Amino acid sequence: MPEGATVKATAAFGGVAVIVPKGWRITVRATPVLGGVDDKTDRGQPPPENAPSLHVDAMALFGGVDIKHEK
């Protein structure tokens, strides 16, 4: 199984977009403080069993973190 990656994203008074390839497993740990963290990835089909994983550790302080696929 591919190992994948970890991203630490902090948004303070602004925004951060985390662009994720389709087919990856995504886990999110979020700490929103008067802000928000939104996982906008496609959850229609589960990724393959051997898919790489991405863990997003997000902090939103008066801002936002969006996790999404490239258009």
mmCIF file of the N, C-alpha and C atoms, coordinates in Angstrom:
data_MODEL
# 
_entry.id   MODEL 
# 
loop_
_atom_site.group_PDB 
_atom_site.id 
_atom_site.type_symbol 
_atom_site.label_atom_id 
_atom_site.label_alt_id 
_atom_site.label_comp_id 
_atom_site.label_asym_id 
_atom_site.label_entity_id 
_atom_site.label_seq_id 
_atom_site.pdbx_PDB_ins_code 
_atom_site.Cartn_x 
_atom_site.Cartn_y 
_atom_site.Cartn_z 
_atom_site.occupancy 
_atom_site.B_iso_or_equiv 
_atom_site.pdbx_formal_charge 
_atom_site.auth_seq_id 
_atom_site.auth_comp_id 
_atom_site.auth_asym_id 
_atom_site.auth_atom_id 
_atom_site.pdbx_PDB_model_num 
ATOM 1   N N  . MET A 1 1  ? 0.845   -1.186 0.000   1.00 0.00 ? 1  MET A N  1 
ATOM 2   C CA . MET A 1 1  ? 0.000   0.000  0.000   1.00 0.00 ? 1  MET A CA 1 
ATOM 3   C C  . MET A 1 1  ? 0.887   1.246  0.000   1.00 0.00 ? 1  MET A C  1 
ATOM 4   N N  . PRO A 1 2  ? 0.631   2.205  -0.886  1.00 0.00 ? 2  PRO A N  1 
ATOM 5   C CA . PRO A 1 2  ? 1.398   3.447  -0.861  1.00 0.00 ? 2  PRO A CA 1 
ATOM 6   C C  . PRO A 1 2  ? 1.158   4.184  0.454   1.00 0.00 ? 2  PRO A C  1 
ATOM 7   N N  . GLU A 1 3  ? 2.191   4.875  0.919   1.00 0.00 ? 3  GLU A N  1 
ATOM 8   C CA . GLU A 1 3  ? 2.098   5.532  2.214   1.00 0.00 ? 3  GLU A CA 1 
ATOM 9   C C  . GLU A 1 3  ? 1.197   6.754  2.197   1.00 0.00 ? 3  GLU A C  1 
ATOM 10  N N  . GLY A 1 4  ? 1.300   7.576  1.195   1.00 0.00 ? 4  GLY A N  1 
ATOM 11  C CA . GLY A 1 4  ? 0.492   8.777  1.161   1.00 0.00 ? 4  GLY A CA 1 
ATOM 12  C C  . GLY A 1 4  ? 1.236   9.972  1.718   1.00 0.00 ? 4  GLY A C  1 
ATOM 13  N N  . ALA A 1 5  ? 0.470   10.904 2.319   1.00 0.00 ? 5  ALA A N  1 
ATOM 14  C CA . ALA A 1 5  ? 1.075   12.158 2.767   1.00 0.00 ? 5  ALA A CA 1 
ATOM 15  C C  . ALA A 1 5  ? 0.257   12.765 3.896   1.00 0.00 ? 5  ALA A C  1 
ATOM 16  N N  . THR A 1 6  ? 0.880   13.722 4.578   1.00 0.00 ? 6  THR A N  1 
ATOM 17  C CA . THR A 1 6  ? 0.209   14.508 5.611   1.00 0.00 ? 6  THR A CA 1 
ATOM 18  C C  . THR A 1 6  ? 0.394   15.980 5.283   1.00 0.00 ? 6  THR A C  1 
ATOM 19  N N  . VAL A 1 7  ? -0.683  16.755 5.414   1.00 0.00 ? 7  VAL A N  1 
ATOM 20  C CA . VAL A 1 7  ? -0.642  18.192 5.161   1.00 0.00 ? 7  VAL A CA 1 
ATOM 21  C C  . VAL A 1 7  ? -1.127  18.897 6.423   1.00 0.00 ? 7  VAL A C  1 
ATOM 22  N N  . LYS A 1 8  ? -0.366  19.884 6.868   1.00 0.00 ? 8  LYS A N  1 
ATOM 23  C CA . LYS A 1 8  ? -0.811  20.750 7.954   1.00 0.00 ? 8  LYS A CA 1 
ATOM 24  C C  . LYS A 1 8  ? -1.179  22.087 7.319   1.00 0.00 ? 8  LYS A C  1 
ATOM 25  N N  . ALA A 1 9  ? -2.452  22.458 7.428   1.00 0.00 ? 9  ALA A N  1 
ATOM 26  C CA . ALA A 1 9  ? -2.946  23.686 6.804   1.00 0.00 ? 9  ALA A CA 1 
ATOM 27  C C  . ALA A 1 9  ? -3.499  24.612 7.880   1.00 0.00 ? 9  ALA A C  1 
ATOM 28  N N  . THR A 1 10 ? -3.004  25.854 7.890   1.00 0.00 ? 10 THR A N  1 
ATOM 29  C CA . THR A 1 10 ? -3.486  26.853 8.845   1.00 0.00 ? 10 THR A CA 1 
ATOM 30  C C  . THR A 1 10 ? -3.969  28.076 8.083   1.00 0.00 ? 10 THR A C  1 
ATOM 31  N N  . ALA A 1 11 ? -5.213  28.454 8.328   1.00 0.00 ? 11 ALA A N  1 
ATOM 32  C CA . ALA A 1 11 ? -5.776  29.658 7.718   1.00 0.00 ? 11 ALA A CA 1 
ATOM 33  C C  . ALA A 1 11 ? -6.079  30.650 8.835   1.00 0.00 ? 11 ALA A C  1 
ATOM 34  N N  . ALA A 1 12 ? -5.475  31.817 8.757   1.00 0.00 ? 12 ALA A N  1 
ATOM 35  C CA . ALA A 1 12 ? -5.727  32.874 9.732   1.00 0.00 ? 12 ALA A CA 1 
ATOM 36  C C  . ALA A 1 12 ? -6.140  34.132 8.971   1.00 0.00 ? 12 ALA A C  1 
ATOM 37  N N  . PHE A 1 13 ? -7.384  34.541 9.136   1.00 0.00 ? 13 PHE A N  1 
ATOM 38  C CA . PHE A 1 13 ? -7.923  35.723 8.465   1.00 0.00 ? 13 PHE A CA 1 
ATOM 39  C C  . PHE A 1 13 ? -7.826  35.604 6.938   1.00 0.00 ? 13 PHE A C  1 
ATOM 40  N N  . GLY A 1 14 ? -8.012  34.399 6.424   1.00 0.00 ? 14 GLY A N  1 
ATOM 41  C CA . GLY A 1 14 ? -7.952  34.174 4.986   1.00 0.00 ? 14 GLY A CA 1 
ATOM 42  C C  . GLY A 1 14 ? -8.364  32.752 4.685   1.00 0.00 ? 14 GLY A C  1 
ATOM 43  N N  . GLY A 1 15 ? -7.909  32.241 3.566   1.00 0.00 ? 15 GLY A N  1 
ATOM 44  C CA . GLY A 1 15 ? -8.307  30.903 3.165   1.00 0.00 ? 15 GLY A CA 1 
ATOM 45  C C  . GLY A 1 15 ? -7.161  30.079 2.616   1.00 0.00 ? 15 GLY A C  1 
ATOM 46  N N  . VAL A 1 16 ? -7.319  28.771 2.735   1.00 0.00 ? 16 VAL A N  1 
ATOM 47  C CA . VAL A 1 16 ? -6.358  27.807 2.203   1.00 0.00 ? 16 VAL A CA 1 
ATOM 48  C C  . VAL A 1 16 ? -7.144  26.760 1.423   1.00 0.00 ? 16 VAL A C  1 
ATOM 49  N N  . ALA A 1 17 ? -6.662  26.405 0.239   1.00 0.00 ? 17 ALA A N  1 
ATOM 50  C CA . ALA A 1 17 ? -7.264  25.330 -0.548  1.00 0.00 ? 17 ALA A CA 1 
ATOM 51  C C  . ALA A 1 17 ? -6.258  24.189 -0.640  1.00 0.00 ? 17 ALA A C  1 
ATOM 52  N N  . VAL A 1 18 ? -6.679  23.004 -0.233  1.00 0.00 ? 18 VAL A N  1 
ATOM 53  C CA . VAL A 1 18 ? -5.848  21.802 -0.344  1.00 0.00 ? 18 VAL A CA 1 
ATOM 54  C C  . VAL A 1 18 ? -6.419  21.006 -1.511  1.00 0.00 ? 18 VAL A C  1 
ATOM 55  N N  . ILE A 1 19 ? -5.637  20.875 -2.584  1.00 0.00 ? 19 ILE A N  1 
ATOM 56  C CA . ILE A 1 19 ? -6.076  20.167 -3.788  1.00 0.00 ? 19 ILE A CA 1 
ATOM 57  C C  . ILE A 1 19 ? -5.584  18.721 -3.700  1.00 0.00 ? 19 ILE A C  1 
ATOM 58  N N  . VAL A 1 20 ? -6.526  17.781 -3.790  1.00 0.00 ? 20 VAL A N  1 
ATOM 59  C CA . VAL A 1 20 ? -6.240  16.362 -3.596  1.00 0.00 ? 20 VAL A CA 1 
ATOM 60  C C  . VAL A 1 20 ? -6.525  15.595 -4.888  1.00 0.00 ? 20 VAL A C  1 
ATOM 61  N N  . PRO A 1 21 ? -5.628  14.695 -5.302  1.00 0.00 ? 21 PRO A N  1 
ATOM 62  C CA . PRO A 1 21 ? -5.931  13.867 -6.470  1.00 0.00 ? 21 PRO A CA 1 
ATOM 63  C C  . PRO A 1 21 ? -7.129  12.959 -6.194  1.00 0.00 ? 21 PRO A C  1 
ATOM 64  N N  . LYS A 1 22 ? -7.931  12.705 -7.223  1.00 0.00 ? 22 LYS A N  1 
ATOM 65  C CA . LYS A 1 22 ? -9.052  11.774 -7.061  1.00 0.00 ? 22 LYS A CA 1 
ATOM 66  C C  . LYS A 1 22 ? -8.505  10.378 -6.795  1.00 0.00 ? 22 LYS A C  1 
ATOM 67  N N  . GLY A 1 23 ? -9.232  9.620  -6.009  1.00 0.00 ? 23 GLY A N  1 
ATOM 68  C CA . GLY A 1 23 ? -8.842  8.243  -5.732  1.00 0.00 ? 23 GLY A CA 1 
ATOM 69  C C  . GLY A 1 23 ? -8.007  8.077  -4.469  1.00 0.00 ? 23 GLY A C  1 
ATOM 70  N N  . TRP A 1 24 ? -7.727  9.164  -3.754  1.00 0.00 ? 24 TRP A N  1 
ATOM 71  C CA . TRP A 1 24 ? -6.972  9.071  -2.494  1.00 0.00 ? 24 TRP A CA 1 
ATOM 72  C C  . TRP A 1 24 ? -7.945  8.949  -1.329  1.00 0.00 ? 24 TRP A C  1 
ATOM 73  N N  . ARG A 1 25 ? -7.524  8.257  -0.284  1.00 0.00 ? 25 ARG A N  1 
ATOM 74  C CA . ARG A 1 25 ? -8.274  8.224  0.978   1.00 0.00 ? 25 ARG A CA 1 
ATOM 75  C C  . ARG A 1 25 ? -7.942  9.499  1.747   1.00 0.00 ? 25 ARG A C  1 
ATOM 76  N N  . ILE A 1 26 ? -8.949  10.131 2.317   1.00 0.00 ? 26 ILE A N  1 
ATOM 77  C CA . ILE A 1 26 ? -8.735  11.402 2.992   1.00 0.00 ? 26 ILE A CA 1 
ATOM 78  C C  . ILE A 1 26 ? -9.271  11.315 4.424   1.00 0.00 ? 26 ILE A C  1 
ATOM 79  N N  . THR A 1 27 ? -8.425  11.709 5.357   1.00 0.00 ? 27 THR A N  1 
ATOM 80  C CA . THR A 1 27 ? -8.868  11.869 6.745   1.00 0.00 ? 27 THR A CA 1 
ATOM 81  C C  . THR A 1 27 ? -8.554  13.306 7.143   1.00 0.00 ? 27 THR A C  1 
ATOM 82  N N  . VAL A 1 28 ? -9.420  13.861 7.971   1.00 0.00 ? 28 VAL A N  1 
ATOM 83  C CA . VAL A 1 28 ? -9.277  15.267 8.358   1.00 0.00 ? 28 VAL A CA 1 
ATOM 84  C C  . VAL A 1 28 ? -9.388  15.392 9.874   1.00 0.00 ? 28 VAL A C  1 
ATOM 85  N N  . ARG A 1 29 ? -8.464  16.143 10.445  1.00 0.00 ? 29 ARG A N  1 
ATOM 86  C CA . ARG A 1 29 ? -8.578  16.568 11.837  1.00 0.00 ? 29 ARG A CA 1 
ATOM 87  C C  . ARG A 1 29 ? -8.620  18.083 11.785  1.00 0.00 ? 29 ARG A C  1 
ATOM 88  N N  . ALA A 1 30 ? -9.705  18.660 12.318  1.00 0.00 ? 30 ALA A N  1 
ATOM 89  C CA . ALA A 1 30 ? -9.908  20.099 12.155  1.00 0.00 ? 30 ALA A CA 1 
ATOM 90  C C  . ALA A 1 30 ? -10.093 20.787 13.498  1.00 0.00 ? 30 ALA A C  1 
ATOM 91  N N  . THR A 1 31 ? -9.535  22.004 13.573  1.00 0.00 ? 31 THR A N  1 
ATOM 92  C CA . THR A 1 31 ? -9.743  22.884 14.707  1.00 0.00 ? 31 THR A CA 1 
ATOM 93  C C  . THR A 1 31 ? -10.205 24.234 14.163  1.00 0.00 ? 31 THR A C  1 
ATOM 94  N N  . PRO A 1 32 ? -11.527 24.431 14.059  1.00 0.00 ? 32 PRO A N  1 
ATOM 95  C CA . PRO A 1 32 ? -12.029 25.719 13.599  1.00 0.00 ? 32 PRO A CA 1 
ATOM 96  C C  . PRO A 1 32 ? -12.292 26.654 14.781  1.00 0.00 ? 32 PRO A C  1 
ATOM 97  N N  . VAL A 1 33 ? -11.771 27.867 14.697  1.00 0.00 ? 33 VAL A N  1 
ATOM 98  C CA . VAL A 1 33 ? -12.010 28.895 15.705  1.00 0.00 ? 33 VAL A CA 1 
ATOM 99  C C  . VAL A 1 33 ? -12.586 30.106 14.964  1.00 0.00 ? 33 VAL A C  1 
ATOM 100 N N  . LEU A 1 34 ? -13.902 30.259 15.026  1.00 0.00 ? 34 LEU A N  1 
ATOM 101 C CA . LEU A 1 34 ? -14.597 31.296 14.263  1.00 0.00 ? 34 LEU A CA 1 
ATOM 102 C C  . LEU A 1 34 ? -14.213 31.240 12.786  1.00 0.00 ? 34 LEU A C  1 
ATOM 103 N N  . GLY A 1 35 ? -14.077 30.022 12.281  1.00 0.00 ? 35 GLY A N  1 
ATOM 104 C CA . GLY A 1 35 ? -13.760 29.754 10.886  1.00 0.00 ? 35 GLY A CA 1 
ATOM 105 C C  . GLY A 1 35 ? -14.330 28.397 10.533  1.00 0.00 ? 35 GLY A C  1 
ATOM 106 N N  . GLY A 1 36 ? -13.896 27.822 9.425   1.00 0.00 ? 36 GLY A N  1 
ATOM 107 C CA . GLY A 1 36 ? -14.436 26.524 9.034   1.00 0.00 ? 36 GLY A CA 1 
ATOM 108 C C  . GLY A 1 36 ? -13.473 25.704 8.206   1.00 0.00 ? 36 GLY A C  1 
ATOM 109 N N  . VAL A 1 37 ? -13.683 24.392 8.256   1.00 0.00 ? 37 VAL A N  1 
ATOM 110 C CA . VAL A 1 37 ? -12.928 23.440 7.444   1.00 0.00 ? 37 VAL A CA 1 
ATOM 111 C C  . VAL A 1 37 ? -13.969 22.622 6.687   1.00 0.00 ? 37 VAL A C  1 
ATOM 112 N N  . ASP A 1 38 ? -13.843 22.567 5.346   1.00 0.00 ? 38 ASP A N  1 
ATOM 113 C CA . ASP A 1 38 ? -14.845 21.933 4.502   1.00 0.00 ? 38 ASP A CA 1 
ATOM 114 C C  . ASP A 1 38 ? -14.189 20.930 3.571   1.00 0.00 ? 38 ASP A C  1 
ATOM 115 N N  . ASP A 1 39 ? -14.601 19.664 3.680   1.00 0.00 ? 39 ASP A N  1 
ATOM 116 C CA . ASP A 1 39 ? -14.119 18.610 2.782   1.00 0.00 ? 39 ASP A CA 1 
ATOM 117 C C  . ASP A 1 39 ? -15.078 18.527 1.608   1.00 0.00 ? 39 ASP A C  1 
ATOM 118 N N  . LYS A 1 40 ? -14.661 19.051 0.457   1.00 0.00 ? 40 LYS A N  1 
ATOM 119 C CA . LYS A 1 40 ? -15.504 19.091 -0.739  1.00 0.00 ? 40 LYS A CA 1 
ATOM 120 C C  . LYS A 1 40 ? -15.134 17.998 -1.748  1.00 0.00 ? 40 LYS A C  1 
ATOM 121 N N  . THR A 1 41 ? -14.379 16.998 -1.313  1.00 0.00 ? 41 THR A N  1 
ATOM 122 C CA . THR A 1 41 ? -13.980 15.929 -2.229  1.00 0.00 ? 41 THR A CA 1 
ATOM 123 C C  . THR A 1 41 ? -15.170 15.042 -2.546  1.00 0.00 ? 41 THR A C  1 
ATOM 124 N N  . ASP A 1 42 ? -15.083 14.328 -3.660  1.00 0.00 ? 42 ASP A N  1 
ATOM 125 C CA . ASP A 1 42 ? -16.141 13.437 -4.123  1.00 0.00 ? 42 ASP A CA 1 
ATOM 126 C C  . ASP A 1 42 ? -16.156 12.188 -3.241  1.00 0.00 ? 42 ASP A C  1 
ATOM 127 N N  . ARG A 1 43 ? -17.230 12.007 -2.512  1.00 0.00 ? 43 ARG A N  1 
ATOM 128 C CA . ARG A 1 43 ? -17.367 10.839 -1.632  1.00 0.00 ? 43 ARG A CA 1 
ATOM 129 C C  . ARG A 1 43 ? -18.334 9.815  -2.218  1.00 0.00 ? 43 ARG A C  1 
ATOM 130 N N  . GLY A 1 44 ? -18.630 9.921  -3.525  1.00 0.00 ? 44 GLY A N  1 
ATOM 131 C CA . GLY A 1 44 ? -19.580 9.022  -4.170  1.00 0.00 ? 44 GLY A CA 1 
ATOM 132 C C  . GLY A 1 44 ? -19.121 7.583  -4.204  1.00 0.00 ? 44 GLY A C  1 
ATOM 133 N N  . GLN A 1 45 ? -17.880 7.352  -4.557  1.00 0.00 ? 45 GLN A N  1 
ATOM 134 C CA . GLN A 1 45 ? -17.333 6.001  -4.634  1.00 0.00 ? 45 GLN A CA 1 
ATOM 135 C C  . GLN A 1 45 ? -16.155 5.887  -3.696  1.00 0.00 ? 45 GLN A C  1 
ATOM 136 N N  . PRO A 1 46 ? -16.078 4.803  -2.916  1.00 0.00 ? 46 PRO A N  1 
ATOM 137 C CA . PRO A 1 46 ? -14.902 4.653  -2.053  1.00 0.00 ? 46 PRO A CA 1 
ATOM 138 C C  . PRO A 1 46 ? -13.649 4.421  -2.904  1.00 0.00 ? 46 PRO A C  1 
ATOM 139 N N  . PRO A 1 47 ? -12.512 4.924  -2.455  1.00 0.00 ? 47 PRO A N  1 
ATOM 140 C CA . PRO A 1 47 ? -11.277 4.715  -3.222  1.00 0.00 ? 47 PRO A CA 1 
ATOM 141 C C  . PRO A 1 47 ? -10.865 3.247  -3.183  1.00 0.00 ? 47 PRO A C  1 
ATOM 142 N N  . PRO A 1 48 ? -10.017 2.822  -4.119  1.00 0.00 ? 48 PRO A N  1 
ATOM 143 C CA . PRO A 1 48 ? -9.543  1.438  -4.123  1.00 0.00 ? 48 PRO A CA 1 
ATOM 144 C C  . PRO A 1 48 ? -8.840  1.096  -2.807  1.00 0.00 ? 48 PRO A C  1 
ATOM 145 N N  . GLU A 1 49 ? -8.810  -0.170 -2.481  1.00 0.00 ? 49 GLU A N  1 
ATOM 146 C CA . GLU A 1 49 ? -8.205  -0.615 -1.226  1.00 0.00 ? 49 GLU A CA 1 
ATOM 147 C C  . GLU A 1 49 ? -6.724  -0.249 -1.120  1.00 0.00 ? 49 GLU A C  1 
ATOM 148 N N  . ASN A 1 50 ? -6.029  -0.214 -2.220  1.00 0.00 ? 50 ASN A N  1 
ATOM 149 C CA . ASN A 1 50 ? -4.588  0.096  -2.211  1.00 0.00 ? 50 ASN A CA 1 
ATOM 150 C C  . ASN A 1 50 ? -4.304  1.580  -2.484  1.00 0.00 ? 50 ASN A C  1 
ATOM 151 N N  . ALA A 1 51 ? -5.325  2.423  -2.344  1.00 0.00 ? 51 ALA A N  1 
ATOM 152 C CA . ALA A 1 51 ? -5.170  3.859  -2.627  1.00 0.00 ? 51 ALA A CA 1 
ATOM 153 C C  . ALA A 1 51 ? -4.267  4.519  -1.587  1.00 0.00 ? 51 ALA A C  1 
ATOM 154 N N  . PRO A 1 52 ? -3.469  5.498  -2.021  1.00 0.00 ? 52 PRO A N  1 
ATOM 155 C CA . PRO A 1 52 ? -2.673  6.258  -1.045  1.00 0.00 ? 52 PRO A CA 1 
ATOM 156 C C  . PRO A 1 52 ? -3.600  7.087  -0.163  1.00 0.00 ? 52 PRO A C  1 
ATOM 157 N N  . SER A 1 53 ? -3.086  7.497  0.973   1.00 0.00 ? 53 SER A N  1 
ATOM 158 C CA . SER A 1 53 ? -3.924  8.259  1.896   1.00 0.00 ? 53 SER A CA 1 
ATOM 159 C C  . SER A 1 53 ? -3.345  9.647  2.128   1.00 0.00 ? 53 SER A C  1 
ATOM 160 N N  . LEU A 1 54 ? -4.236  10.574 2.415   1.00 0.00 ? 54 LEU A N  1 
ATOM 161 C CA . LEU A 1 54 ? -3.837  11.930 2.758   1.00 0.00 ? 54 LEU A CA 1 
ATOM 162 C C  . LEU A 1 54 ? -4.502  12.281 4.074   1.00 0.00 ? 54 LEU A C  1 
ATOM 163 N N  . HIS A 1 55 ? -3.701  12.680 5.043   1.00 0.00 ? 55 HIS A N  1 
ATOM 164 C CA . HIS A 1 55 ? -4.251  13.160 6.313   1.00 0.00 ? 55 HIS A CA 1 
ATOM 165 C C  . HIS A 1 55 ? -4.074  14.676 6.328   1.00 0.00 ? 55 HIS A C  1 
ATOM 166 N N  . VAL A 1 56 ? -5.165  15.393 6.538   1.00 0.00 ? 56 VAL A N  1 
ATOM 167 C CA . VAL A 1 56 ? -5.131  16.849 6.599   1.00 0.00 ? 56 VAL A CA 1 
ATOM 168 C C  . VAL A 1 56 ? -5.373  17.265 8.047   1.00 0.00 ? 56 VAL A C  1 
ATOM 169 N N  . ASP A 1 57 ? -4.401  17.954 8.611   1.00 0.00 ? 57 ASP A N  1 
ATOM 170 C CA . ASP A 1 57 ? -4.496  18.512 9.953   1.00 0.00 ? 57 ASP A CA 1 
ATOM 171 C C  . ASP A 1 57 ? -4.716  20.003 9.761   1.00 0.00 ? 57 ASP A C  1 
ATOM 172 N N  . ALA A 1 58 ? -5.960  20.468 9.965   1.00 0.00 ? 58 ALA A N  1 
ATOM 173 C CA . ALA A 1 58 ? -6.328  21.830 9.587   1.00 0.00 ? 58 ALA A CA 1 
ATOM 174 C C  . ALA A 1 58 ? -6.691  22.683 10.803  1.00 0.00 ? 58 ALA A C  1 
ATOM 175 N N  . MET A 1 59 ? -6.254  23.943 10.755  1.00 0.00 ? 59 MET A N  1 
ATOM 176 C CA . MET A 1 59 ? -6.597  24.949 11.761  1.00 0.00 ? 59 MET A CA 1 
ATOM 177 C C  . MET A 1 59 ? -7.140  26.156 11.019  1.00 0.00 ? 59 MET A C  1 
ATOM 178 N N  . ALA A 1 60 ? -8.353  26.577 11.368  1.00 0.00 ? 60 ALA A N  1 
ATOM 179 C CA . ALA A 1 60 ? -8.968  27.734 10.723  1.00 0.00 ? 60 ALA A CA 1 
ATOM 180 C C  . ALA A 1 60 ? -9.292  28.766 11.795  1.00 0.00 ? 60 ALA A C  1 
ATOM 181 N N  . LEU A 1 61 ? -8.590  29.871 11.771  1.00 0.00 ? 61 LEU A N  1 
ATOM 182 C CA . LEU A 1 61 ? -8.760  30.946 12.734  1.00 0.00 ? 61 LEU A CA 1 
ATOM 183 C C  . LEU A 1 61 ? -9.268  32.172 11.989  1.00 0.00 ? 61 LEU A C  1 
ATOM 184 N N  . PHE A 1 62 ? -10.559 32.454 12.101  1.00 0.00 ? 62 PHE A N  1 
ATOM 185 C CA . PHE A 1 62 ? -11.184 33.549 11.367  1.00 0.00 ? 62 PHE A CA 1 
ATOM 186 C C  . PHE A 1 62 ? -10.962 33.403 9.853   1.00 0.00 ? 62 PHE A C  1 
ATOM 187 N N  . GLY A 1 63 ? -10.925 32.170 9.370   1.00 0.00 ? 63 GLY A N  1 
ATOM 188 C CA . GLY A 1 63 ? -10.714 31.908 7.948   1.00 0.00 ? 63 GLY A CA 1 
ATOM 189 C C  . GLY A 1 63 ? -11.273 30.544 7.600   1.00 0.00 ? 63 GLY A C  1 
ATOM 190 N N  . GLY A 1 64 ? -10.844 30.002 6.477   1.00 0.00 ? 64 GLY A N  1 
ATOM 191 C CA . GLY A 1 64 ? -11.369 28.716 6.051   1.00 0.00 ? 64 GLY A CA 1 
ATOM 192 C C  . GLY A 1 64 ? -10.334 27.855 5.354   1.00 0.00 ? 64 GLY A C  1 
ATOM 193 N N  . VAL A 1 65 ? -10.501 26.552 5.495   1.00 0.00 ? 65 VAL A N  1 
ATOM 194 C CA . VAL A 1 65 ? -9.681  25.565 4.780   1.00 0.00 ? 65 VAL A CA 1 
ATOM 195 C C  . VAL A 1 65 ? -10.646 24.704 3.967   1.00 0.00 ? 65 VAL A C  1 
ATOM 196 N N  . ASP A 1 66 ? -10.443 24.659 2.639   1.00 0.00 ? 66 ASP A N  1 
ATOM 197 C CA . ASP A 1 66 ? -11.239 23.819 1.738   1.00 0.00 ? 66 ASP A CA 1 
ATOM 198 C C  . ASP A 1 66 ? -10.359 22.697 1.233   1.00 0.00 ? 66 ASP A C  1 
ATOM 199 N N  . ILE A 1 67 ? -10.890 21.487 1.294   1.00 0.00 ? 67 ILE A N  1 
ATOM 200 C CA . ILE A 1 67 ? -10.210 20.302 0.768   1.00 0.00 ? 67 ILE A CA 1 
ATOM 201 C C  . ILE A 1 67 ? -11.036 19.851 -0.423  1.00 0.00 ? 67 ILE A C  1 
ATOM 202 N N  . LYS A 1 68 ? -10.410 19.841 -1.620  1.00 0.00 ? 68 LYS A N  1 
ATOM 203 C CA . LYS A 1 68 ? -11.183 19.565 -2.825  1.00 0.00 ? 68 LYS A CA 1 
ATOM 204 C C  . LYS A 1 68 ? -10.313 18.951 -3.909  1.00 0.00 ? 68 LYS A C  1 
ATOM 205 N N  . HIS A 1 69 ? -10.985 18.473 -4.954  1.00 0.00 ? 69 HIS A N  1 
ATOM 206 C CA . HIS A 1 69 ? -10.295 17.941 -6.129  1.00 0.00 ? 69 HIS A CA 1 
ATOM 207 C C  . HIS A 1 69 ? -10.053 19.078 -7.128  1.00 0.00 ? 69 HIS A C  1 
ATOM 208 N N  . GLU A 1 70 ? -9.033  18.899 -7.958  1.00 0.00 ? 70 GLU A N  1 
ATOM 209 C CA . GLU A 1 70 ? -8.787  19.868 -9.024  1.00 0.00 ? 70 GLU A CA 1 
ATOM 210 C C  . GLU A 1 70 ? -9.923  19.779 -10.029 1.00 0.00 ? 70 GLU A C  1 
ATOM 211 N N  . LYS A 1 71 ? -10.338 20.916 -10.567 1.00 0.00 ? 71 LYS A N  1 
ATOM 212 C CA . LYS A 1 71 ? -11.445 20.934 -11.550 1.00 0.00 ? 71 LYS A CA 1 
ATOM 213 C C  . LYS A 1 71 ? -10.992 20.479 -12.883 1.00 0.00 ? 71 LYS A C  1 
# 
